[in-house]
Amino acid sequence: MMTNRNKKYLIFLLMFMFLQTSLIVHASRASFDQHTPPDVRKDFELLRDRVKKNPRDVAAINSLGIIYANAGQLEDAIKLWQYGMGIRPDYIHLYNNLGSALKQKGRREEAKMIFKAGLMHERSHLIYYNLGTLEKDDQNLAKAAEYFKYCLEICPDFQPAIQQLEQLGYFPKMAAKNTQIPTMTLGSYKPPVEIGNIELTPIYPSGIQQEKSESTSKSTYKKPNTTIKQFKPLSYDECCKIIRSLEAPAHKKYVALTFDDGPHHSLTPEILNILRDEGAKGTFFVVGNRAETYPDLISQIAAEGHDIGNHTWNHLSLAKNTTETGLKSLRKTNDLITGLTGKRCNIVRPPYGATSARVRSMLQDNGWHQILWDSDSRDWQNKNPDVILYRVMKSIEPGGIILFHDIHPGAAKMLPTLIRALKSEGYRCVTISELIALKHAS
């Protein structure tokens, strides 16, 4: 039970947090529009409201602490994490975050105590790694190496621990550095399908005209001279007929559902629930600084059998920035994903789809697959689920990759219809890793 003293402390803390909102904004100068992920101010306000409604929401308390720490307000972050520990002593993220903050403040012995206390609740590779860095800084190199080895026993692909051991003269054989599978680029990145008083290819079953392309063996559609004056939503049966008209052989009946720019504190769980209920798998291309704020969601995505891809640390255009800047952003995100999931990440989606020969070469040199898309829902532009479904059905194809965003509400509302229509016609919703394996097999 929460004591009156704790209640008063939390009320005071929330009031202080409200007054400090303007300081948090200074931590993120990135502009916000519908095509880019929400900024830290929006996350701060949403999380603050969650804690107001439920003062025992440890995940939200932890996330608020991360925002404060990233804004340079470590003392406030420390207070939040300490409060969270009083509610849930087994919440391992608090030990990693609090120990790291104490280390940054120069309180090294306290940091070691916190990390070791965390190990009493869970054998965390991140805690072992953090203890290793502390011992290395103190020149206790043998002890540091021991902790890094413990880290790699739990998570063999954790690159920071591999690099630390290499610097200490060790070369751990258990960690594979490079993928054995040749890298590839997937997705054709087609122009968006527009809705309005412009020419559109009708996709209602009665209006479909097909012709076979000998070079691609895919169905294509003749564009008639017609203008759609009024948008007509598609029914479930019409979606089924469109999918059926693709005439794909049984071994090519699959698509990949992908979600960019998250995770989001409420929309990502909603999409995960839909995928679970419909028996479908998806791939989430996460932005690093958002994944850092919502570690529980990253763990949940991985635990439920979905893929997690790299979308850079802060939605950085890889084409407009230097190779050095791009690699730094990608590696930082990869280290976080591996740290939270224990699995190596080798799929990258360049933000905005902005790529080039230089970007492709950079990704290939690091064993990363470049993943674009074939069907663009543009759910960031128009959140009407009927319009989103129309756009997807207009460009869907067997073996294709569909682009959604789990930071906008429209996709979740049309997903059940889309997935059920696909399943009714014998299609599977696969992860990008499965798609890569299928492409290599073919």
LUMGUVO-623670 format. One record per atom (N, C-alpha, C): residue in three letters; x, y, z. Coordinates in steps of 0.1 Angstrom, whole numbers, plus 2048, in hexadecimal, padded with zeros to 3 digits. Layout:
<atoms>
ALAXYZ;...
</atoms>
This chain:
<atoms>
MET8087F4800;MET800800800;MET80980D800;MET8048177F9;MET80C8237F9;MET80982B805;THR81383080C;THR811838818;THR80D846815;ASN80884D81F;ASN80485B81D;ASN810863819;ARG81B86081F;ARG82886781C;ARG82B86680E;ASN82A859809;ASN82E8577FB;ASN82485E7F1;LYS81785E7F5;LYS80D8657ED;LYS8108747EC;LYS81387A7F8;LYS8168887F8;LYS82388B7EF;TYR82D8827F0;TYR8398847E9;TYR8368837DA;LEU82E8797D6;LEU82B8787C8;LEU8238847C2;ILE8198897CA;ILE8128957C6;ILE81B8A17C4;PHE8248A27CD;PHE82E8AD7CC;PHE8368AB7C0;LEU83B89F7BD;LEU84389C7B2;LEU83C89F7A5;LEU82F89B7A4;LEU82889D798;LEU8268AC795;MET8238B47A0;MET8228C279E;MET82F8C8799;PHE83A8C379F;PHE8478C879A;PHE84A8C478C;MET8468B8788;MET8478B477A;MET83F8BC771;PHE8338C0775;PHE82B8C976C;PHE8318D676A;LEU8378DC774;LEU83E8E9773;LEU84B8E876B;GLN8508DC76A;GLN85D8DA763;GLN85B8D6754;THR84F8D574F;THR84C8D1742;THR8558D9738;SER8558E673A;SER85D8EF731;SER86B8EB730;LEU8718E673B;LEU87F8E273B;LEU8818D6732;ILE8778CD733;ILE8788C072B;ILE8788C371C;VAL8708CD719;VAL86F8D170A;VAL87D8D4705;HIS8858DB70D;HIS8928DF708;HIS89B8D3704;ALA8978C7709;ALA89F8BB707;ALA89D8B66F9;SER8928BA6F2;SER8908B66E4;SER88C8C26DC;ARG8948C56D3;ARG8928D16CA;ARG88C8CD6BD;ALA88A8BF6BB;ALA8858BA6AE;ALA8778BF6AC;SER8748C369F;SER8668C769C;SER85D8BB69B;PHE8508BD69E;PHE8478B269D;PHE83C8B5693;ASP83B8AC68A;ASP8308AC680;ASP82A89E67F;GLN82089D676;GLN819890676;GLN822885670;HIS82C88866A;HIS83587E663;HIS84087966C;THR842880678;THR84D87C680;THR84887868E;PRO850871696;PRO84B86C6A3;PRO8498786AC;PRO8408766B6;PRO83D8806C0;PRO84A8846C7;ASP84B8916CB;ASP8578956D2;ASP8558926E1;VAL8608956E9;VAL8618916F7;VAL8568996FF;ARG8528A46FB;ARG8478AC702;ARG83A8A4702;LYS83789E6F7;LYS82A8976F6;LYS82B88A6FF;ASP8368836FE;ASP838878707;ASP83787B716;PHE83E886719;PHE83E88B727;PHE83088D72C;GLU828894724;GLU81A897728;GLU81288B72A;LEU813881720;LEU80B875721;LEU80F86D72D;LEU81C86C730;LEU82186473B;LEU81D86A748;ARG81E877749;ARG81A87E755;ARG80B87C758;ASP80387C74E;ASP7F4879750;ASP7F286B754;ARG7FA86274F;ARG7F9854753;ARG7FC852762;VAL806859767;VAL80A858775;VAL80085F77E;LYS7FA86A779;LYS7F0870781;LYS7E4867783;LYS7E0860779;LYS7D585677A;LYS7D884A782;ASN7E5846781;ASN7E983A788;ASN7F783C78E;PRO7F884179A;PRO8058437A0;PRO80E8377A2;ARG80882B79F;ARG81081F7A0;ARG814819793;ASP813821788;ASP81681D77B;ASP82581E779;VAL82C81377D;VAL83B81377D;VAL841815770;ALA83B80F765;ALA840811758;ALA840820754;ALA836827757;ALA835835754;ALA83F83D75C;ILE84083A769;ILE849840772;ILE85883F76D;ASN85B832768;ASN868830763;ASN86B838756;SER86083974D;SER862840741;SER86484F744;LEU85C85474D;LEU85E862751;LEU86C865756;GLY87185C75E;GLY87F85D762;GLY88985E757;ILE88785674C;ILE890856741;ILE88F86373A;ILE883869738;ILE882876732;ILE88988173A;TYR888880747;TYR88F88A750;TYR89E88874F;ALA8A387B74F;ALA8B187974E;ALA8B687E740;ASN8AF87C735;ASN8B4880728;ASN8B4890727;ALA8AB896730;ALA8AB8A5730;ALA8B68AA739;GLY8BE8A173F;GLY8C98A6748;GLY8C48A8757;GLN8B88A575A;GLN8B38A7767;GLN8B489976F;LEU8C0895772;LEU8C2888778;LEU8BD887786;GLU8BD89178E;GLU8B889079B;GLU8A988D79B;ASP8A2893792;ASP893890791;ASP89188278C;ALA89987E783;ALA89887077E;ALA89B866789;ILE8A5869791;ILE8A986079C;ILE89D85F7A6;LYS89786A7AA;LYS88B86A7B3;LYS8808617AD;LEU87D8637A0;LEU87385B79A;LEU87684C79B;TRP882848797;TRP88683A797;TRP8868347A5;GLN88A83C7AF;GLN88A8377BD;GLN87C8357C1;TYR87383E7BE;TYR86583D7C1;TYR85F8307BA;GLY86382E7AE;GLY85E8227A7;GLY8628157AD;MET86F8157B3;MET8748097B9;MET86C8067C6;GLY8668107CC;GLY85E80E7D8;GLY8518077D5;ILE84D8097C8;ILE8408027C4;ILE8437F47BF;ARG84D7F37B6;ARG8507E67B0;ARG85F7E47B1;PRO8647DD7BB;PRO8727DB7BD;PRO8787D17B2;ASP86F7CA7AB;ASP8747C07A1;ASP8747C6793;TYR8717D3791;TYR8717D9784;TYR87F7DC780;ILE8857D4778;ILE8947D4775;ILE8997E076E;HIS8907E6766;HIS8957F375F;HIS8997FE769;LEU8927FE774;LEU89580977E;LEU8A3807783;TYR8A87FB785;TYR8B67F978A;TYR8C07FE780;ASN8BE7FA773;ASN8C77FE768;ASN8C780D767;ASN8BB814767;ASN8BB822766;ASN8C082A772;LEU8BC82577E;LEU8C182C78A;LEU8D082B78B;GLY8D581E789;GLY8E381C78B;GLY8EB825781;SER8E6826774;SER8ED82E76A;SER8ED83C76E;ALA8E2841773;ALA8E184F777;ALA8EB852783;LEU8EB84978C;LEU8F484B798;LEU90384B793;LYS906842789;LYS914842784;LYS91784F77D;GLN90D855776;GLN90F86176F;GLN91186D779;LYS90B86C784;LYS90C87678F;LYS919874797;GLY92186A794;GLY92D86779B;GLY92B85F7A8;ARG91F85A7AA;ARG91D8537B6;ARG91E8447B3;ARG92B8407B1;ARG92E8337AB;ARG92B8277B4;GLU92E8297C1;GLU92C81E7CA;GLU91D81B7CC;GLU9158267CC;GLU9068257CC;GLU90181E7C0;ALA9078217B4;ALA90381B7A8;ALA90680C7A8;LYS9118087AD;LYS9147FA7AE;LYS90A7F37B7;MET9077F97C2;MET8FD7F37CB;MET8F07F17C4;ILE8EB7FB7BD;ILE8DE7FA7B6;ILE8DF7EF7AB;PHE8E97EE7A3;PHE8EA7E4799;PHE8EA7D679F;LYS8F27D47AA;LYS8F27C77B1;LYS8E57C47B7;ALA8DE7CE7BC;ALA8D07CB7C1;ALA8C77C67B6;GLY8C97CC7AA;GLY8C17C879F;GLY8C37B979B;LEU8CF7B579D;LEU8D37A7799;LEU8CC79D7A3;MET8C87A27AE;MET8C07997B8;MET8B27967B2;HIS8AD79F7A9;HIS8A079D7A3;HIS8A0796796;GLU8AB79978E;GLU8AC794780;GLU8BA79477C;ARG8BE789775;ARG8CC788770;ARG8CC790762;SER8CE79D763;SER8CD7A6758;SER8DA7A8751;HIS8DB7A6744;HIS8E77A873D;HIS8EB7B773D;LEU8E17C073D;LEU8E47CE73E;LEU8EA7D274B;ILE8E67CC756;ILE8EC7CF763;ILE8FA7CA763;TYR8FC7BE75E;TYR90A7B975E;TYR9137C2755;TYR90E7C774A;TYR9157D0742;TYR9197DD749;ASN90F7E2750;ASN9117EF758;ASN91B7ED763;LEU91A7E176A;LEU9247DE774;LEU9327DD76E;GLY9337D7762;GLY9407D575B;GLY9467E3758;THR93E7EC753;THR9447F9750;THR94980175D;LEU9417FF768;LEU946805774;LEU9537FF779;GLU9547F2778;GLU9617EB77C;GLU96C7EF773;LYS9697F0766;LYS9747F475C;LYS97980275F;ASP96F80B762;ASP973819765;ASP97C819772;ASP97A81077B;ASP98280F787;ASP98E807785;GLN991803779;GLN99D7FB776;GLN99D7ED77C;ASN9917E877F;ASN9907DA784;ASN98D7D2777;LEU9977D076F;LEU9947CB761;LEU9907BC761;ALA9957B476A;ALA9917A676B;ALA9827A576F;LYS97E7AD779;LYS9707AD77D;LYS9677B2772;ALA96C7BD76B;ALA9647C2760;ALA9627B8755;ALA96C7B1751;ALA96B7A6747;ALA96179C74C;GLU962798758;GLU95878E75E;GLU94A79275C;TYR94779F75F;TYR9397A475D;TYR9357A574E;PHE93F7A9746;PHE93B7A9737;PHE93879B732;LYS940791737;LYS93D783733;LYS93077F738;TYR92C782744;TYR91F77F749;TYR914785740;CYS91679173C;CYS90D798733;CYS90B790726;LEU91678C720;LEU915785713;LEU910777715;GLU911771721;GLU90B764723;GLU8FC765721;ILE8F6770726;ILE8E8772725;ILE8E4777718;CYS8EC781712;CYS8E8787705;CYS8F57876FC;PRO8F777C6F5;PRO90477B6ED;PRO9067866E2;ASP8FB78C6DE;ASP8FC7966D3;ASP8FD7A46D8;PHE9007A66E5;PHE9007B46EA;PHE90E7BA6E7;GLN90E7C36DC;GLN91A7C86D7;GLN9227D06E0;PRO91C7D96E9;PRO9257E06F2;PRO92D7D86FB;ALA9287CC700;ALA9307C3708;ALA93B7BC700;ILE9387B96F4;ILE9427B36EB;ILE94D7BD6E9;GLN94A7C96E6;GLN9547D46E4;GLN95D7D66F0;GLN9567D66FC;GLN95E7D7708;GLN9687CC70A;LEU9637C0708;LEU96D7B4709;LEU9787B56FF;GLU9757B96F3;GLU97F7BB6E9;GLU98A7C56EE;GLN9857D06F4;GLN98F7DA6F9;GLN9977D5704;LEU9927CB70C;LEU9997C5717;LEU9A27B9712;GLY9A17B6705;GLY9AA7AB6FF;GLY9A379E6FE;TYR99679E700;TYR98E7926FF;TYR9867926F2;PHE9847866EC;PHE97D7856E0;PHE97277A6E1;PRO96777D6E7;PRO95D7736EA;PRO95876C6DE;LYS95975F6DE;LYS9557576D2;LYS9467556D1;MET93F7576DD;MET9317556DD;MET9297606D5;ALA92F76B6D2;ALA9287766CB;ALA92B7776BD;ALA9217756B4;ALA9237766A6;ALA9227856A2;LYS92C78A69B;LYS92C799698;LYS92579C68B;ASN926793682;ASN920796675;ASN91678C670;THR90B79066A;THR901787665;THR90777E65A;GLN90377265A;GLN907768650;GLN8FF769643;ILE8F4770644;ILE8EA771639;ILE8ED77E631;PRO8EE77D624;PRO8F078961C;PRO8E579361E;THR8E87A061F;THR8DE7AA622;THR8D67AD615;MET8CB7B3616;MET8C37B760B;MET8BA7C360E;THR8B57C9604;THR8AB7D4605;THR89D7CE601;LEU8947D060A;LEU8867CB607;LEU87D7D7607;GLY8737D65FE;GLY8697E15FD;GLY86C7EA5F1;SER8617ED5EA;SER8637F55DD;SER8618045DF;TYR85C8085EB;TYR85A8165EE;TYR85281D5E4;LYS8458195E2;LYS83C81F5D8;LYS83782C5DC;PRO8338355D2;PRO82D8425D5;PRO81F83F5DD;PRO81B8495E4;PRO80F8475EC;PRO8038475E3;VAL7F88415E8;VAL7EB8415E1;VAL7E384D5E7;GLU7DF8565DF;GLU7D78615E3;GLU7C885F5E3;ILE7C18665EB;ILE7B38665EC;ILE7AD8745E9;GLY7A38755E1;GLY79D8825DE;GLY7998835D0;ASN79888F5CB;ASN7938925BE;ASN79E8915B4;ILE7A58855B3;ILE7AF8835A9;ILE7AD8755A4;GLU7B5872599;GLU7B3865593;GLU7B885A59C;LEU7B085059D;LEU7B48445A5;LEU7B083759E;THR7B882D5A0;THR7B482059A;THR7A981A5A3;PRO79D81859E;PRO7938125A7;PRO7978045AB;ILE7958005B8;ILE7997F35BC;ILE78E7EB5C1;TYR7817F05BF;TYR7767E85C2;TYR7767DC5B9;PRO7727D05BE;PRO7737C45B6;PRO76D7C55A8;SER7627CC5A6;SER75C7CD599;SER7647D558F;GLY76D7DD595;GLY7757E658C;GLY7837E258A;ILE7877D658F;ILE7957D258E;ILE7987CC57F;GLN7A27D1579;GLN7A77CC56D;GLN7B57C756E;GLN7B87BA56B;GLN7C57B456D;GLN7CB7B1560;GLU7D97B2561;GLU7E07AC556;GLU7ED7A755B;LYS7F379D555;LYS7FF79655A;LYS80B79C555;SER81579F55D;SER8227A4559;SER82B798558;GLU83179554C;GLU83978A54A;GLU84678B552;SER84B797554;SER85879A55A;SER857798569;THR84C79B56F;THR84B79A57E;THR841790582;SER83878A579;SER82F78057D;SER826785588;LYS823792589;LYS81A798593;LYS80E79E58C;SER8037A0594;SER7F77A658E;SER7F97B558E;THR7F67BB583;THR7F67CA582;THR7E87CF57E;TYR7E67DC57F;TYR7D97E157D;TYR7D97EC573;LYS7D07EC569;LYS7CF7F655F;LYS7C9802565;LYS7CE80E563;LYS7C981A568;LYS7BF82055F;PRO7B2820562;PRO7A8825559;PRO7A783455B;ASN7A083A551;ASN79E849552;ASN79284B55A;THR79484C567;THR78884E570;THR78D85757C;THR78485E581;THR78686658C;THR77C863597;ILE7828605A3;ILE77985D5AE;ILE77686A5B5;LYS76986E5B5;LYS76587A5BB;LYS7628795CA;GLN75E86D5CE;GLN75A86B5DC;GLN76085E5E1;PHE76685E5EC;PHE76D8535F2;PHE7638495F7;LYS76583C5F4;LYS75C8315F8;LYS764827600;PRO76182660D;PRO76881C615;PRO76780E610;LEU771806612;LEU7707F860E;LEU76A7EF619;SER7627E6615;SER75C7DC61F;SER7667D0620;TYR7647C862A;TYR76C7BD62D;TYR76C7B3620;ASP7607B161B;ASP75F7A860F;ASP7667AE603;GLU7667BB601;GLU76D7C15F6;GLU77D7BF5F8;CYS7817C1604;CYS78F7BE607;CYS7937B0604;CYS78B7A6608;CYS78E798605;CYS78E7965F6;LYS78579C5EE;LYS78579A5DF;LYS7927A05D9;ILE7967AC5DE;ILE7A27B25D9;ILE7AE7A95DB;ILE7AF7A45E7;ILE7BB79B5EB;ILE7BA78E5E2;ARG7AE7895E0;ARG7AC77D5D8;ARG7B177F5CA;SER7AE78B5C5;SER7B178E5B7;SER7C078F5B4;LEU7C978F5BE;LEU7D778F5BC;LEU7DC7825B7;GLU7D57775B9;GLU7D876A5B3;GLU7E67665B6;ALA7EA7675C3;ALA7F77635C7;ALA7F77535CA;PRO80274D5C6;PRO80373E5CA;PRO80473D5D9;ALA8017315DE;ALA80072F5ED;ALA80D7335F4;HIS8187305EE;HIS8257325F5;HIS8297415F5;LYS82174A5EE;LYS8247585EE;LYS81A7605F5;LYS8117595FD;LYS806760603;LYS80B765611;TYR812770611;TYR81677661E;TYR81978561C;VAL81778C626;VAL81B79B626;VAL82179E633;ALA8287A9634;ALA82F7AD640;ALA8297BA645;LEU8237BA651;LEU81E7C6657;LEU8297CD65F;THR82B7DA65C;THR8367E1663;THR8317EE669;PHE8377F2674;PHE8327FD67C;PHE83E806680;ASP83E81267C;ASP84981B67E;ASP847825689;ASP85282B68E;ASP853837696;ASP84F8356A5;GLY84B8296A9;GLY8488276B7;GLY8548246C0;PRO85281E6CC;PRO84481B6D1;PRO83C8266D6;HIS82F8256D7;HIS82682E6DD;HIS8208286E9;HIS81E8306F3;HIS81A82B700;HIS80C824700;SER8038286F7;SER7F68216F6;SER7F381B6E9;LEU7F78216DE;LEU7F481B6D1;LEU7FC80E6CE;THR80880E6D2;THR8108016D0;THR80A7F56D7;PRO8067F76E4;PRO7FF7EB6EA;PRO7F27E86E3;GLU7EB7F26DE;GLU7DE7EF6D7;GLU7E17E66CB;ILE7EB7EA6C3;ILE7EF7E26B7;ILE7F37D46BB;LEU7FB7D36C6;LEU8007C66CA;LEU7F47BD6CE;ASN7EA7C36D4;ASN7DE7BB6D8;ASN7D77B66CB;ILE7D67BF6C1;ILE7CF7BB6B5;ILE7D77AF6AE;LEU7E47B16AD;LEU7EC7A66A7;LEU7EB7996AE;ARG7EA79A6BB;ARG7E978E6C3;ARG7DB7876C1;ASP7D17906C1;ASP7C378A6BF;ASP7C17846B1;GLU7C878A6A7;GLU7C6786699;GLU7D077B695;GLY7DA77869E;GLY7E476E69B;GLY7ED772690;ALA7F177F690;ALA7FA785686;ALA80778A68D;LYS81178A684;LYS81E790689;LYS82179C681;GLY8297A5688;GLY82D7B2682;GLY83B7B5685;THR83F7C067F;THR84D7C5681;THR84C7D4685;PHE8537D7690;PHE8527E5695;PHE8607EB694;PHE8617F668B;PHE86D7FD689;PHE86D809693;VAL87480769E;VAL8748106A9;VAL87E81B6A8;VAL87A8276AD;VAL8838326AF;VAL88A8306BD;GLY8988316BD;GLY89F82E6C9;GLY89B8366D5;ASN89A8436D4;ASN89784B6E0;ASN8898486E5;ARG8808436DD;ARG87383F6E1;ARG8738316E7;ALA87B8286E2;ALA87D81B6E7;ALA88381C6F5;GLU88C8256F7;GLU893827704;GLU88882B70E;THR87F83470A;THR875839713;THR86A82E717;TYR86882470E;TYR85E81A711;TYR86480C710;PRO86D809719;PRO8747FC718;PRO86B7F0719;ASP8607F1721;ASP8577E6723;ASP8507E2715;LEU84D7EC70D;LEU8477E9700;LEU8507E26F7;ILE85D7E66F7;ILE8677DF6EF;ILE8687D06F3;SER8687CE700;SER8697C0705;SER85C7B8701;GLN8517BF701;GLN8447B86FE;GLN8437B56EF;ILE8487BE6E7;ILE8477BB6D8;ILE84F7AF6D5;ALA85C7AE6DB;ALA8647A36D8;ALA85F7966DE;ALA8597976EA;ALA85478B6F1;ALA8487856EA;GLU84178D6E2;GLU8357886DB;GLU8387836CD;GLY8457836CA;GLY84977D6BD;GLY8497866B1;HIS8497936B4;HIS84A79D6A9;HIS8587A16A7;ASP85B7A669B;ASP8697AC698;ASP86A7BA69D;ILE8767BE6A1;ILE8797CC6A4;ILE8847D069B;GLY8827DB694;GLY88C7E168B;GLY8917EE68F;ASN89B7F3689;ASN8A27FF68D;ASN89D80A684;HIS89981568A;HIS894821682;HIS89C82D686;THR8A882B68A;THR8B283568F;THR8AE83A69D;TRP8B78416A4;TRP8B48466B2;TRP8AA8516B3;ASN8AA85A6A9;ASN8A18656AA;ASN89A86969D;HIS89785E695;HIS890860688;HIS89986967F;LEU8A686567E;LEU8B086C677;LEU8B0868668;SER8B087265F;SER8B186E651;SER8BF86A64E;LEU8C085D64A;LEU8CE857647;LEU8D385D63A;ALA8CA861631;ALA8CF866624;ALA8D4875625;LYS8CF87C62F;LYS8D388A631;LYS8DE88C63A;ASN8E2882642;ASN8ED88364B;ASN8F987B647;THR90487D64E;THR91087664A;THR91086764E;THR91885F648;THR91985164C;THR91C85065B;GLU925858660;GLU92985766E;GLU91D85A677;THR916864674;THR90A86867C;THR8FF85D67B;GLY8FD85766F;GLY8F384D66D;GLY8F7840675;LEU90383C674;LEU90883067B;LEU90783268A;LYS90A83D68F;LYS90984069E;LYS8FB83E6A2;SER8F284469B;SER8E384369E;SER8DE83569D;LEU8E282E693;LEU8DE820691;LEU8E481669C;ARG8F081869F;ARG8F780F6A8;ARG8F18116B6;LYS8EF81E6BA;LYS8E98216C7;LYS8DB81A6C8;THR8D381B6BE;THR8C68146BE;THR8C78056BF;ASN8D18006B7;ASN8D37F16B7;ASN8D77EC6C5;ASP8E07F36CB;ASP8E47EF6D8;ASP8D97EF6E2;LEU8D07F96E1;LEU8C47FA6EA;LEU8BB7EE6E7;ILE8B87EB6DB;ILE8AF7E16D7;ILE8B47D36DC;THR8C17D16DA;THR8C77C46DF;THR8C77C46EE;GLY8CA7CF6F4;GLY8CA7D0703;GLY8BD7CC709;LEU8B27D1702;LEU8A47CE708;LEU89F7C1704;THR8A37BC6F9;THR89D7AF6F4;THR8A67A36F4;GLY8B37A66F5;GLY8BC79A6F5;GLY8BE7956E6;LYS8B879C6DC;LYS8B97976CF;LYS8C07A26C6;ARG8C879D6BD;ARG8CF7A66B4;ARG8C57AC6A9;CYS8C77B96A6;CYS8BE7BF69C;CYS8C67C168F;ASN8C17BC684;ASN8C87BE677;ASN8BF7C366C;ILE8B47C9670;ILE8AB7CF666;ILE8AA7DE669;VAL8AB7E665F;VAL8AB7F5660;VAL8A17FB656;ARG89980465A;ARG89080B651;ARG89581A652;PRO89A81F647;PRO89E82D647;PRO892836649;PRO893840653;PRO887849654;PRO884850647;TYR877852645;TYR871858639;TYR87485062D;GLY87A84462E;GLY87E83C622;GLY88984361B;ALA89084C621;ALA89B85461A;ALA8A784B61A;THR8AB84760E;THR8B783E60D;THR8BF842601;SER8CA83C5FF;SER8D383F5F4;SER8DD8335F2;ALA8E58345E8;ALA8EF8295E6;ALA8F98295F2;ARG8FC8355F8;ARG905836603;ARG8FE83060F;VAL8F1833611;VAL8EA82D61D;VAL8EA81E61C;ARG8E6819610;ARG8E580A60E;ARG8F3804611;SER8FD80A60C;SER90B80560E;SER90E80461D;MET90B80F624;MET90D810633;MET90680563A;LEU8F9802636;LEU8F27F863D;LEU8F77EA63A;GLN8FB7E862D;GLN9007DB629;GLN90E7D8630;ASP9167E2631;ASP9237E0638;ASP9227DC646;ASN9167DF64C;ASN9147DB65A;ASN90B7CF65C;GLY9087C8651;GLY9007BC651;GLY8F17BF654;TRP8EC7CB650;TRP8DE7CF653;TRP8D67CF646;HIS8CA7CA647;HIS8C17CA63B;HIS8BA7D763B;GLN8B97DD62F;GLN8B17EA62E;GLN8A27E662A;ILE8997EA632;ILE88B7E6630;ILE8837F362D;LEU87D7F3621;LEU8747FE61D;LEU8667F961E;TRP85E7FB614;TRP8507F6614;TRP84B7F6606;ASP8407EF604;ASP8397EE5F7;ASP82B7F55F7;SER8257F6603;SER8187FC605;SER818806610;ASP81581260D;ASP81681D617;ASP80882161B;SER80581F628;SER7F882262D;SER7F683162F;ARG801839631;ARG801847633;ARG7F784A63F;ASP7F8842649;ASP7EF844654;ASP7F285065D;TRP7FE85665A;TRP802862661;TRP7FB86E65B;GLN7F686D64E;GLN7F1878646;GLN7E2879648;ASN7DB86D647;ASN7CC86D649;ASN7C9861652;LYS7C486465E;LYS7C285A668;LYS7B4853667;ASN7AD85665C;ASN7A084F65A;ASN7A4840656;PRO79F83665E;PRO7A382865C;PRO79E82364E;ASP793829649;ASP78E82563C;ASP797829631;VAL79D835632;VAL7A683A628;VAL7B3832629;ILE7B882F635;ILE7C4827637;ILE7C2819631;LEU7B7813633;LEU7B480662D;LEU7B480661E;TYR7AD811619;TYR7AD81360A;TYR7BB813604;ARG7C381C60B;ARG7D181D605;ARG7D9810605;VAL7D7808610;VAL7DE7FC611;VAL7D97F2606;MET7CC7F1605;MET7C67E85FB;MET7C97EC5ED;LYS7CB7F95EB;LYS7CF7FE5DD;LYS7DC7F85D9;SER7E57F65E2;SER7F37F25DE;SER7F87E55E4;ILE7EF7DE5EB;ILE7F47D15F1;ILE7F87C75E6;GLU8027BF5E9;GLU8067B55E0;GLU80C7A95E8;PRO80C79D5E2;PRO8127915E9;PRO8207945EC;GLY8247905F8;GLY8327925FD;GLY8367A05FF;GLY82D7A9600;GLY8307B8602;GLY8317BC610;ILE8377C8612;ILE8397CD61F;ILE82F7DA620;ILE8277DA62B;ILE81E7E562D;ILE8237EE638;LEU8227FB636;LEU82780563F;LEU81C80B647;PHE81D809654;PHE81481165E;PHE81D818668;HIS81681F671;HIS81D82667C;HIS815823689;ASP81C81F693;ASP81581C6A0;ASP8158286A9;ILE8178346A3;ILE8158406AB;ILE8098486A7;HIS80184369D;HIS7F5849698;HIS7EA83F699;PRO7DE84469D;PRO7D383A6A0;PRO7CC833695;GLY7CD838689;GLY7C583267E;GLY7C882467A;ALA7D582067B;ALA7D9812677;ALA7D280867F;ALA7D280A68D;ALA7CC800696;ALA7BD7FD692;LYS7B680868E;LYS7A880668C;LYS7A47FE67F;MET7AE7FE675;MET7AB7F6669;MET7B27E9669;LEU7BB7E6672;LEU7C37DA671;LEU7BB7CD672;PRO7B17CC67B;PRO7AA7C067C;PRO7A37BC66F;THR79D7C6668;THR7977C365B;THR7A27BE651;LEU7AD7C5650;LEU7B87C1647;LEU7BD7B364A;ILE7C07B1656;ILE7C67A465A;ILE7BC798657;ARG7AF79A65B;ARG7A5790659;ARG7A378D64A;ALA7A3798641;ALA7A1796633;ALA7AD78E62D;LEU7B9791632;LEU7C578A62D;LEU7C477B631;LYS7C177963E;LYS7C076B643;LYS7B576363B;SER7AA76A638;SER79F763631;SER7A475E623;GLU7AE76561E;GLU7B2761610;GLU7BF759611;GLY7C375461D;GLY7CE74B61F;GLY7DC752621;TYR7DC75F624;TYR7E8767625;TYR7ED766634;ARG7FA767636;ARG800768643;ARG806776645;CYS80677B651;CYS80C787654;CYS81A78365B;VAL825786654;VAL832781659;VAL83A78D65D;THR84578A665;THR84E794669;THR85879665E;ILE8607A165F;ILE86A7A4655;ILE875799655;SER878794660;SER882789661;SER87D77D659;GLU87077965A;GLU86B76E653;GLU86B772644;LEU86877E641;LEU867782633;LEU87578162C;ILE880785634;ILE88D78462F;ILE89177562C;ALA88D76D636;ALA89075E634;ALA888759628;LEU87C75D626;LEU87475961A;LEU87B75E60D;LYS87F76A60D;LYS886770601;LYS8937685FE;HIS89A765608;HIS8A775E606;HIS8A4750601;ALA899749607;ALA89673C602;ALA89173B5F4;SER88B7465EF;SER8867465E2;SER89174A5D8;
</atoms>
